[in-house]
Amino acid sequence: MVAAHTWGDAMKPLQRPSLLWFGRAPRKEYASEIAGRDMNLQIVTSQQPQTRYARAAVFWAADTEFDATLDVLERHLVACINEGLLVYVVVSDDVAQVTHVRQAIDALVPRHASERNVIVRSDTVSSHELANEALLHDPGPVLNEALTFEGDISNLTPQRKLLLQRAFSDSSILKLTPIKAGFSGASTFIVHATINASPPLPEPMPFFVKLGDSAKLLDELTRFRRHAEHYITWNLRPNFLMEKSIYGVSEGVLIGTFVEGSKSLAECARAGGGEKYIAALFDETLTGWRKRADSHRGSNSVVAALAAYDRHASIPSQRVQQARLLFGGEVWAPTTLWRRLISAPRQSWLECVMHGDMHGDNVRVRKDDAIVIDFAQADKGPACADAASLEVWLAFQSDGLDLKQWQSWVEHLYRSDIIDSMLDGTTVDQGCWIHGCLRKIRLIGRSCVLGHDEYKRVLAVFLLRHASFEASPSDAEADEFRRCFAYWLVNRLVMSFATEAKNPQVETA
């Protein structure tokens, strides 16, 4: 737990000084220890305890108070955790009671919430320990009921508003602008805040705000700390604001500083300037990962290492049929494609940390810098995975391009022999921004593999994955065409692989 108030801060008043007490009334020594730490003891008798200024709640369920106090705990546990309170449950020194209480807590809240916010002790707990735990717990800021919301707030549920009211307790107005959600599925916003101050303060730098499943947001933060915080320069990645980030039972909010004055890599690529920033992304921003790449020491193939990205079972059957009708030739069923990929002869391959959701909107460009955001999927994996993921995403963005011209370019770029040529740096420029970006990515990809087949197999995984998602509603007809074409291309690519393994029976779609 984060220490919100230490003895060095003894002269500072607590922002949330109340300690709520349920069940058997506290003995004199407990009340004395609580008061001695400048906390206000509130014995709760009402149905609606006042949690706004509370930092902890004690549920004394020992002896004859067990049944009644446990009922009260079950009514208020979720609300207490959502408000940031430390929940302290005291029971008799009885194995059956302790077990039952833990089971009741597990039934109400997920483990990530109880581990952070709930303590179960026997009734022999000292008054000093109980009071000290409450004092050192950080409940987060006070709920700001006067906060005004502006902008697109159509998806803000009451629980999400409550999270923002706590996170921005120092603000009077929040203006929210939605941005595209990433792999985690969280609702993501750029937020401009007006700070409460007298005299008024200038508007601070904008924030990025992710609202979503608490467990996923905590996992993203863990992945960021493990894989990015000490390997990517601070100005080329997000900087999270821990004091504003809050995690409730089911939903939380993760907040950081937004890259002001930036554009997405997607915008820069379509404008014809993508190659410069792709080089900056891999050669500067992600160099801390890439220079630590090493031969994989396990038994997994490079495709098996990406099994979590496999969505072949989600490819609609009508898309498979359309690929055959529109583009001709033999088209295998998704299951056959995946089996062919995972049954290819095993080869050595390079491994390092990968971003896991590398696409043109997860890279922000400012001046000469490429800044990576959204580390929800960061993990160890194939060193070339981010390059392959980014190239597929960019290649299938045909905004502003004639669809037939795009098809001609991409059909050429995904021929197996052309991929080999581009990996070797021997290819003729086709004069389109997609070709320029893929040429740069594949030159970088070559430095992340031990052989051409390694890159092409990873590329096939991401092509197959791209073919599995629903068409974008904003451009449904053209995007459906592109995803059908991705499916046809991955068929052709997989068919071209030289393999010594015995293939499974081919099922024709």
Steps between C-alpha positions, in 0.01 A plus 500: 500500500613854432584707804272801484586644838825437685636636824698753295166638382358517850419870478299459178128434550366184341283562196281203592528465880199283589516138612163324479429234762238226456401229748609480862593842636876563529673461833660806655854420384387478135319834518806656663744372234270621221463846653874518561556479126266790423228275365131541577333186630143466370290217639256412221140423583327626183431308179701749291844567649673821392807383309599825328749607768581152630830319455419166664213287626526249785248214514531343848333163451639307796298272729127580518530779243609261223171446313366855518831671417570262213162593350600867525838424341331331205277806448780757509820326386477590130411865570785534750758367254362712216547805724860401573457396864714244679262230627612343828304190603548367853372153598555258785815289488301217345602320181142444386408869542814622325442258212136603467587871497762452229254299291236773541750766391611293198137458396446878498821645357780374274832409655682806361260724696512307828879468495537877472223612732395229749672376817361215711627473859409316818362691798843490661619769258663785688344845505832642381510276191140568401531878535834507322373297202213746461731801521750370245236396248456735205126527426550736210354848462162620624205458263442826310121521462518846341707383202345596163539277194518632144556340160395149398385335823241266350688192625562628852309277741431621856786281628742650247392852591568416864851383409568826316350705785755340730794510259447869417404621846706816438311599182180686420452402133605198293475509121516147358591405142476126421785329316513153350504217753795260500534126553381524863157630396514788749325829416778749434479879506713808466400718795548874545449604862428837659669506841328643807731771629497857621639690322421286192779282361574448128346187349740209558633272228231259377462156657424166345239305693416130467179377661435129509539169678712549814685171463597580140616851589706369791647237268590771248673701771690189613610427142606862454711495815655164418573553131499873418572724796873425511554411133335786311612859553247696709420746219425220252231324705204587726557635849229371730367711786467252785337753732210540258460137391227318692388136497156396618350154531403464134616819329793732533664803344862518382626854440816640349635799313394529136749571222384851413562631150541150359354312205448129455749305292202405281444866408868554423519182291201594285656844446814333366732554797472166676843352426688752714285430804500124450879515516482714816252255655715191464850648506448742789178451695512119513877457490502396868296193404662422166860503619407236759359260238636148530433155357190343653604222736167320532338237281226724353504590133481867407133450405414317823646796690220711348218257578328766713457707182332219308141578402455260209181360657345849481538539123146506351429220254352749252832689498679179405253439217526861381879477490470201266235663281668840475864400461494141371732208554505251783384637834541289810277502805631699802569183699715359221694826475572505872601133501739560213655789690549316828625182330780672307849371590632659816783746461705715732355848545580825677311601813470827690230717656228591252234769528230255393258752346721697266296704255493848355281651771714365785799702382488877545734723304633833627787680330753221431376266773285186475319455832344163585179475703275220632706220654204276587646207301874551556678167557786281381452370145645493149734794444342567159138491622460877542639564152264244343201630698568860397549421132174305472309779673649766270469294180127455550428870557392608151343834598510733202630231263315349206403152620609324181833683499546411867425134421763498225765651728427273795475186285854573379633583847378170649650267241746272677787586264437875542502462878838326468632779277384771737651323800827503306455866402482429126166627372371771269291781648139487380446867576234466771522572870410141591800368308733753664381407849519125438845531346627670816320257733632193320857627505458540875326161519801334338713606797250335738508149352739215438350425157239615248253222583487621859370842394259357243344261751444780750362714218254222415374495860421872489342480154276219623418701809412807291261288294311396814359834618172658396514766232512858626145647505628833365627337180331160508497403131860597425630359827322169444670483159840564663446231764392249236816585310710454815355151533581419137854635540573294811385190310745576223780574744451182703481292182837639398680386813749225442436241770633155572230420750213274406199730457154416632222412258415817307138603536386714207257777587 
